[in-house]
Structures are given as structure tokens and as C-alpha cells.
Amino acid sequence: MDMIPPTSPTPARPDRRGAFLMLFFCLVAVGAGNTMLTGAVLPPLTRELGLPDWTGGAIFSLSAALWVVTAPYWGARSNEWGRRPVTALGMIGFALSMLLFGIVSAVALAGWIGNWVWVFVLLLAARALFGIFGSATNPAAQAYIADRTSLEERTDEIASLTSGFTLGQIAGPAAAAVIIGVCSLISPAFGLVAPVFLIALIAVCIAWLVMSKLPENRPPQQDASLQRKGEKGLWKHKDIFPYLAYAVGLSPVTGVLQQTFPYAIMDKMGLTGPQSAQFTGPAITIGAMATLVAQLVLIPRLRLPTRSLMIYGAVMLAISSLMMVWAVQFAVFAFAQMLFGLGQGFARPGFSAGASLAASAEQQGDVAGLVTAANGMGFIVSPLFGLWMYENVDPSAPFIFVGVLLVVMAVYARLAAKPGERPSRPDPPTAS
């Protein structure tokens, strides 16, 4: 295979499992917070505050644009500053974003902000903090994994890392539904945003643990000349570009389906307000559990090449999106979410590991930043192709659009991506 010569440092085995677990929980917190907002909090919040449905997606667009710009920067900084401080910085930015989002929402629900435009602007500003600083965690965490794994291990370990986000997706909506239900009995205004404050507190605690406990055996790169050479134009390399292009395509798919699904289930099942969390939460949880099974069980057992993961993932996502066209019962929504979860569970580790394997050890921070940025690009435009089309064209339009795009992506992966054949699994390492 013609690729950038990869080198793999010897993993720091005695302490790496605990370190990987700590990074895993970073992504758990981020995944829980994001799906709390998209699946359980924001849709009923916009309806309660009288905001147009499209604002629910637009609130994420500015954050996504900032994410795309800043993620490569933080990936490069992790090469120079070390993975630990950049990871912790991202968690602090995430916590502050959630805290301000909760404060603005609570104040608006209490009736202290009468104009919905001001509410929208303030929520945009709160979420922008996540785009600027929260984008630091993902590339630094992925680069940390790449520093400490061999080529043979990397696909499985990256899949395990990204399953942390999936576990957060499972816990987030389900926990949010319970918290909203309980707290709404005490104070309806506070109940809807109580999960947001809780996840902000958890993120602060995790940031402290990362900064004080995460082993940083890789010294910061004092001479960044080699890294600087690799950063500019790295995305254009013929072995890396197909994975980034696929990630860019998958990003609006994720945005459209995540942002549109809660509104579709509310409208087709006749649900309004906080009641919808009792249905969207379990459905999203089913999808997240399917992703977890794909990442932690199926990928290690099947040991499929990265290209195959991308193809099968796109096909399952296409079927899921097209099922949403005729879904009217909760069982169909839940099955569509299960396929969505399996597709995500295959596709994301496929392009993430593929891009990492195509880069050298010195470029892991940069390529992780590019992958993270590509993941966020679609959320900039997903409100246009998602909620706007849902409201102004036809409720089926966004799901048809996504289904067609996914078919194109499956064909592109087959033609453009390297096979990425994986060697047989090495013998388990012994502790030393």
C-alpha cells in the first residue's frame, strides 16, 4: 500500500489501560451531554419557549463551524503541549458551555427573557464555547491512543475509545428522561434543564482527574518542524483524503438524523413538550446500545478491514433513514434507531482508524484534528438539509436526501478507500 510511512511507538503497557479508561469517560460525558440536548432537552425546550423548530438545529450550526476551525488547531497543539492539557482544556470548555446553556434556558423558562430572538442568540453563544474549546478533547484523546498502540491494535482501540461517546448516548437521553420527569414534579421550569447542570458538574470532575491523574509519557514536541511540514496540505494526501471525505459526508447524515428524529417522533406520534422525552430517550438509547455492540463486540470479533466497515456502515444507515419515511409507530422508530446505531458503530471507527493508519506517528495529532473537524462539518449545514426541509419542503425530504447520500458514500468508499486489510490479532501482552 502506498501510504505515508507509519511508525508506531512502543505502547506504555503497564499504565495505558487506566489512561484509556479515563479518556473513555471523557467521551462518555461529551456524548451524554450532546444527546441530552439533541434528544431530550432541546426539542421540547424550543417548543416550550416558542422558538421555531429550525432554531434547534441552527443552535448547533455555529458550534459546528467553530468546531471545524478549531479541532485541527487543538490536534496540532496536542503535539506540542502534550495530550493531557489539551484533553482537560476541552472538558473545561464543554462544562462551561453546558453551564451557560442551562442558565440561559432556566432564565428564559422563568419568563425573564420575553423575546425569543434573544433566547436564541444567548443559546448560540453558550453553545459556541463548546465549538471553540470543547473540540480539543477528541483529537487529543485519539492521538493519545495512537501514541500507545501498534498498527495491529489501533482499529480496536479507537473503536473502544469512540464507544465511550456511544455509552454517553445510551446514558444521556435515558438519564435525562428520568431527571426531567422527577425534577419537573418539583419545578417544571428547572426540570427540563436539570440534566444540563448535572453533566456540567460531571465534566468539571473529569477534567480535574485528567489533568491530575492521566499519565503523559509522551513529552511535548519541542521541535515542531516535522509536524509543521505535515500539517499543511495533509488532508490532500491520497491515502488520507478518502477517509476525510467520507467523514465529511457522514457528518450531515448524523446531524440530519439526530436533529430531525425527535421532531418526527413528536409529530407522527402526537407528542408535545416534556412528554416527548419519554419516547425519544428510549429510542435513542436503543440506537446507542446498537452502536456499543458494534464497536465493542462486532468489530473486534469480525476484524473487518476499515473499508468494509465504511461500506457496511453506510448501507445500514441508508436503510435506517429510508425507514423514517413511513415510520408512524414507536416500534418502527426504535428499529430505525437500532440500524442507525449499527451503521454509526461500523462507519466511524472505519474512517477514524483508516486515517490514523495512513499517517505517521509524528502526524497523529494533526490527522486526529482533521478527522474531528470532518466529523463536525456536516452540522454546519444539517439544519438546512434537516429541520428546514422538514418544515418547509416535506417531512420525508430530509430522510430521502440522507438515504441517497449514503448510497453514494458506500460506492465512494468501495472505489476510493484502501482495502485496509488488518493483520491477525497479536498475542495478548503480558504485564511487566
Helices and strands as residue ranges (DSSP letters): H 13-35, I 36-41, H 42-49, H 54-81, H 83-109, H 116-133, G 134-136, H 137-147, H 151-186, H 188-191, H 194-213, H 225-231, G 234-236, H 241-269, G 273-276, H 277-293, I 294-298, H 299-302, H 306-323, H 330-357, G 361-363, H 364-383, I 384-388, H 389-392, H 397-416
